[in-house]
């Protein structure tokens, strides 16, 4: 499940439902399906591009190489299903979604270059947050600045998650010749950046949560998720064993289930 990025797809679906619940917006099945397909295709095509370039070190890449024909068949089938789903989406979502899809395409084509100028991780986090918030914010009665803040919080959370995992996988990325922000900035500076971002998330979640009861649950999720990432950052040796870091880092996107069930 993890090597196929299905945990990331499920986490994205849960977060979409949660944001819809917080903004009092019902999430239709076509919208949910479109998001899930997009997330899976982006991550899977990213891995397939890596193995096509000969980056075969690491269990995930070995898995994608061994099952590349089956996975590529799945990519084709889900791509066709995605095209059909497009006709079921609201027009405004189709317009904005097309822009996001274009950015995704640019990312997949230029990921190696983006890694060199240290914005690959920023783009992935931005795309993730936009994908989650796009439909809910187009359906609210009135868009205001707080909605933008919530989206930025999710973007920063996703960014911290990506960079944190990259720190643990630095040696593997170097052996594969895969660039990352951590390689460009170094462990010390990237660690300082993570600490600053997580400190901001903890502070903003605490302030907003205590002053806006309407979105208390959302800020609780952001606060607990940021705390967990801070623990992973602070105790790397324990989380490195048996790749605990990845399981615990990705688990933060499942926390909204506490308020959805």
Buried (B, 14 or more C-beta within 10 A) or exposed (E): EBBBBBBBBBBBBBBBBBBBBBBEBEBBEBBBBBBBBBBBBBBBBBBBBBBEEEBEBBEBBEBBBEBBEEBBEBBEEBEEEBEEBBEEBBEEBBEBBEEBBEBBEEBBEBBBEBBEEBBBBBBBBBBBBBBBBBBBBBBEEEEEEEBEEBBBBBBBBBBBBBBBBBBBBBEBBBEBEBBBBBBBBEEEEBBEBBBEBBEBBBEBBBEBBEEEEEBBBBBBBBBBBBBBBBEBBEEBEEBEEEBBBBEBBBEBBBBBBEBEE
